[in-house]
C-alpha cells in the first residue's frame, strides 16, 4: 500500500479510535481529567493533558521511525494520525469552543458538528465521535424536546 493511502486510512480510522477513547477513557477511567472540559471556564483545562499525551506518543513514534527502529511506513500512519489531530483541534477547540478566535464566520457543515457536540455536553453521553459523530435518534429527539436555543460559546 502506498504511503498516501496509508495516511488517508489512518486519518479515517482515527474517528473510531477517538470514539472509543472518548467513551471509555475520557468518560470512564479518566473522567476526572475530562470533566474539566465539560465544566469549561476557559484557559488551560486538565483535559488538555490528553492532546499533549497523544502528541508525545506521536513524537516518540516519529523519532523511532526516523532512527530506523520501525518501518518507514509508520511515518505514513503518523501523518494520518497527526492530520486527524490537527483537524480535531481546529474543529473542536477553535471552531466549536472558540478557544482561539481564528474564525469569525459560521460554516453549516461545521455547525452540524458543533450541534452534535453541544448535545454531547448537554447529556454527557452520545455522540462521542467528533468529525463524523453519530447522534442516536432517541438522543436527537430528547435534545429537540429540551432545546435551549441556538449554539452558544459555552456548548
Secondary structure, DSSP 8 states (H G I E B T S, - for coil): --HHHHHHHHHHHHHHHHHHHIIIIIIIITHHHHHHHHH--SS--TTHHHHHHHHHHHHHHHHHHHTTSS-THHHHHHHHHHHHHHHHIIIIIIIIS-SS----S--HHHHHHHHHHHHHHHHSSS---STT----HHHHHHHHHT---S--TT-
